Amino acid sequence: MRNILVRGFPSLDNYGTGMMGLITIYRMRKLLGDSCRFHCDFFEATDIDEVVSELDGVSADMLVRHRPDIPFSQNMRLKALGRSFFRPNEARNMDLVLMLGGDDISEYYGTQIWRQLVHLRHMQLAAPVILLGQTIGPFARRPNRLAASALLPAMHIFPRDLWCTAYLRDELGVTSRVQQSTDLAYADLPLQHRTDIAQEILAANSLEPDCYATMIVSGLGAKRGAGHYTSDADAFIQRHADMATQILARPDMAGKKLCLLAHTHGRYYGDEAANIEAVAARLAPGYRARCVLVTERVLQTRARFLLGHGLFTLTGRMHPAVSTFQMGKPAISLAYSKKYEGVIGTMLGRSDLIIDANDEQLWTSGEIVDQAMTRVDYAMANHDRLCAEISAAIDAQKATVDATFARIGELLSRP
């Protein structure tokens, strides 16, 4: 029995984190068969049977809760410290450690990244550590840069974008054990073949394919001391209401709907459902009547089907864009970090659908609405071409995910 420690998959409450975790468990099980057990950093509140329900045949006895819940704090520094808390025996008796991306090894969510790197290097003494699907950096703080340059070469790194690979090479001098990968969520989810699930979730929300657009109102905006985009919470909500109004007012959206989908749930990731309701409350009654508010928590497969069956998505979170692209449709991103240009720009060639939105002035002046609508005009005017180009690019990303797990299989086969 192989024991695999999986870090970065605490729950299904964040659709992006959940998708990457589900795909990793599913692919690793295909590599190793039943002779493996996954020790995941699930929150205490995570329902393991719920996770299993998204995994198409993986049994509950393969998934083990490995560590206790991280105490919640609005203070992002404390949260980052909690993530990287030093546990000297964590990798003991493990055959492999998988540290899943995103971009937790960056300074967007905390500044003491060197602590996390020391912890990972310590685990490397007990078992091989693979950093999988990562965007690492950028690091403005010298201790983080020094730790990254010194400690990362000992680990196997699968960057999820070309920007990260170049940053590792050119800025940190890390080249050994680096293999180009991509965002794991570009792969099919385990249940993505289930057309009955797609039909069920669309019918439950009175939606029809290509008869709606989707908007994600990020929970990362206007948080005191740790937010992105703007510090003005009222402006953040109002600009999204303005965008929703202008989308619904378009002639080519006549008779169509706008789906407002909450991408994150729970006390740890932020209450996007509240943002959705706040935006909807500011719409004129006629436009509000054409909105579908998906504020309840749906699981990863259903969320992907909602995103991928619309005409396009406008989003402040990256993985709703990834899911939309994965289903062959255009997504317009309100970006707050370099990961958007890396994962979407360099890997899909879709810089034309990214807006650098982490600028206070854009939100206070309302210019963010103009920029978003310019991209919507572009996406709708070129819809068929974009869908064809996106589908071809996604095929290439799926092949890269296949190559990534094939390489991991080679690493595991070494004596």
N, C-alpha and C positions, 0 to 999 in steps of 0.2 A: 504494500500500500504506500503510495507516494503522498506526502503531506505538503501542500502548497499554501503558503501564507499570502493572502491577497489583501493589500492595503489600498484604500481609496474607493471602497464599495460599501459604504455604511448603511445604505437604504435605497429605496425606490422613490424617495421624496423629491429628488432632483432628477428630472427626466434625462439629462445628459449624463450625469454620474451613473445613473441606473442602467442606461443603455450600454455604456462602456463595460460595466461590471457584468451584465448579462451576456454580452458577446464574448467576453474573456472566459467566463466559466464554461459557456457552451463550447467554444473552440478548444479549450484545454481538455475538456472531457472527450471530445472527438479525437484528440491526439492520444490520450492515455486510456480511454475506455473507462471501465468501472473501477480500475485499480488506483483511484486517487481520492483524496479528501481535501476540500478547500476550507481553510481557516480564514474567515472573512472578518473584517473589523465592523461588523454590523452593530448598529445602535441597539440598546436593550429593547427598544420599542419596535424594532424591525420584525415583521412577520415573515419567518423563513418560508412557511408554506406559500405565502404570496409571491415570494421570489421564485420558488419552484414552479409556480403556475405560469410564469413567463419563460420557462427554460425548456419546454418541449421535451420532456422525458428524463431530465436530470432529477434524481431522487433526493429527498430531503436529507438522507443520511450522508450525502456527499458534502453538505454545507454545515459548517460548524461556526458558532459565534465565538470569536476569538478574544475580544477585549470589551470592557465595559463602555457604556455611553460616555461621550465627552461632555462635561457640563457646559450648558449653553451660556454664552456671554455676548452681549452686544459689543463688547470691546474686542475688536478684530485681532489685537495683539495677543490677548489671552486665548482667543480661539486658535490662533496659529500655534501658540505654545502648547495648547492641549493636543493639537494634531501631532506634534512632533515630540511629545513627552518621552523622555528617555526610559525605555524598558529593556534592560540589558539582556533578558532571557527570551525576548520575543521570538527570535528565529531558531531557538534551540529545538532540535528534533525535526526541523523542516528540511525538505529536499530542495525547495525553491521559494524565493520571495518575489512576488510580482507587485510592484508599486505602480498603480494605474494613474495615467494622466486624466485630464487636464493640465492645469497650469498652477498646481499647488506649489511647485518648486519655482516660484517667482515671487516678486515683491508686491503683487497686486492685492494680496489678501493678508499679508503680514511681512514683517521686516527681518525677523530672526531666522532666516532660511538656513544659516550655517548650522543651527541646532538640528534641523531635520537631516541635513547632509551627514553630520557626525553620527546620528542615529542609524541612517542607512548604511554607512560604512561599517559601523559596529555589527550590524546584522550580516554584512558580507563575510564576516569572520566565521559565521556559523553555516551560512548557505548562500549560494549564488543569488545576487540581487539583479533583477531585470526592471528597468524603468521603461514602462510600456505605454506608448501613445502619449508621449510627454511634449509639452512646450516648456522648456527650461529657460528661466531668465525673462527679461533682462535684469541684471543686478546693478543697482546704483551704489549700494553699500559695499565698502571694501572687504569687510569680513566675509560677506556672502560670496564675493568674487574669488577670494583666496581659497575658501573652503571648496567651492565648486571646482576650481582648477586642480586642487590637490586630491580631492576625494572621488570625483566622478570617474576618472579613468579606470578605477577598479571595478566598475559596474558595467553591465550590458545595457546600452541605451538605444531605444527605438523612438527617435523623435517623430512627432506627428506632422511636421511641416518642414519645408526647406529653409525657412527663416531660422528655426531652432538649430538645425544642423550647421548652418553657416555661423551662427552665434557661438555654438560650442567650439567650432574649429578656429574661427578668426579672433574671437574675443577671449576665450578661455583656454585655448590650446588643447582641447579634448578631441581626439580623433580615433583612438583605439576603441574597439568594441562598440562602435557606433554604426548602426544600420538604419538607413532611411525607412521610415514607416509612414503612417498616416493616422488620421483620427479614426479610432476603432469604430465609431458610430457610423462611418460610411459603409460598414458591412450590413447585411441583412440581419434583423433581429431574429431570434429563434422561431418566433411565431409569425413571421411576416408573410408566410405562404398561406395563412388562414384568411381567405377572402370572406368567410362568414363573420369574422371579428370586425373586419372593415365595414361590412354592411350593417352590422349591429350598432356600431358606435355612430355611424353617420345617421342611421334612422333614429337613434335615441335622441339626437340633437337636431332633428328635422333639417338635415343638410344633404345636398346632392352634389356629386362630383362636379368640379369646375363651375359651381354656382355660388361660390363664396370666396372671400379672402380671409386670411388669418392674421391676427395681431397679438404679439406678446408684449405685455407691459412689465418691464423688468422690475424685480424686487431689489435690484442693486442701486437704484437711483435715489438721490437725496437722502442718504442715511447720514446721520450726524457723525462726522469724523472719519467715515469709512466709505462713503457713497461714491458713485461715479456719475458722470454726466453733469449734474448741477446740485447745488446745495439748497435750491429753492423747490421744496416739495410741491407747492401749488403750481408752479410753472411746469414741473415735470408731468403732473397729471393733466394740466390744461393742454399742453402741446400734444399729448397723445389723443385727447378728445378732439383737438383740431385735425389731427391726421385722420382719425376715424371718420369725422364729418366729411372731409374732402374725398376720402376713398368712396364712401357711400354716395356722394353727390356726383360721381363720375357717370357720364352717359353709358359707358360700357359696363357699369355695375348696376344698371337699372334692373330691378327685380331680383337682384342678388343680395347676399347677406355678408356680414362680417362676423367671424368667429373670434371671440376674445378668450384666449386659452391661458390658464394659469400653468406655468412651466415648473414652478417649485412650490413645495408645501412643507408644513411643519415648522417647528420652532428654530431649527438650525439654519434653514436656507432662505427664509423670508416668506412673507405672506403676499404672494402675487394676486391671490384672489381678491384681497382688499383693494389693490390697485385697479383691477378690472372693474369692480363695482363703482369705484370712485370715478373712473373714466366714463362709464355708462351713464352715471347720474348727471353728467354735464352735457349729454347729447340731447338735441331736440327730440320730442316724442316720436316723430316719424322715423328718424334715424335709429333711435333706441329700439323701436319695434323690429328693426331689421338686424339687430345684433343677437348673436347666440353667445351667452356667457357660460363657459365651461370652467366653473370655479371649483367644482368638486374634483377630487383626486382620481384621475384615471391612470391606468398603468401604461408602461412604455409602448407596447404594441399599439394600443388604441390612440395614444397621443401621436404617434408617428402617422397613423392612418388619417387622423384629423388634419395634420399638417400637410401631408402629401396629396390629399385629394382636393385641396383648394387651388385657386388660380395662382396665388403667390402668398408669401408670408412677409410681414414687416415685424422685425424683432430686435429687442435689445439684449437678448440672450443668444449665445452662439449655437447651442445644440438644436434649438428649433430650426435654425437655418440649415444645419447639417442634415436633419431629418427631412426637411423640405427638399433640399437638393438630392438627398438619397432616393427620394421618390420621383425625381426627375422634374421638379418644378423650381422656379426662381424664388429666391429669398433675399430680401433687402435687410442688411444688418446695420443697426445703430451700434457701432463698435466703440469699446472703451479700452481696448488693449491691443497689443501687437499680435495676439493669437488669431484675431480675425483675418488679418492679412496673410498670416502663415497658413492657417488651416483652409481658408476659403480662397484667398488671393493666389498664393503660390501653388496650392495643391489642385484647385479646380480651375484656376485662371479666371476667377470671377471678382477681381478687384472692382469691376464696374458696378457691382451691387453692394459695395461697402461704403458707409458714410462714417468718417471720423467724428463721432458724436460726443466725445468726452471733453466738451468745451462749454463752460458756463454761458458764454455769450450767445451761443447758438440757441440755447433754451430760453434765456430771458428775452431775447429779441424776437423769437419766433422763427428765425431763419432755418432751424432744424426741420420745420414743417415744409418749407419750400424745397429744401434738399431732398427730403423724403419723397415728396410728390414728384419731383423730377425723376427720381429712380422708378417710381410707380409708373409714370408715363412711359419710360424706357422699357420696363418689363412687359407692360401690356402691348406696346406697339411692336415688340419683337418677340412675342411670347413663343411662337412655334420654333423659331430659330434657337432661342435660349433653351427651350426644353430639349431639343435635339443635342445641343452642345453639352448641356448638363448631363444628360444620360450617358453620353460617350465618356465624359470625364469621370463619372461615378463608376463605370465599368473598370477604368484604370485603377481607381482607388480600391475597389473590391479585390482586384488582383494583388495590390500591394498588401492588403490585410492578409490574404492567403499566404503571401511570401513571408510575412512577419511570423505567423504561427508555424510555418514550415521551418523557419530558422530556429524558433524556440524549441521545436521538436528535435532539431539537430543538437542544440545545446544540452537538452535533457538526455540525449542518447550517449553523450560522452561519459567515459568511465570516471 
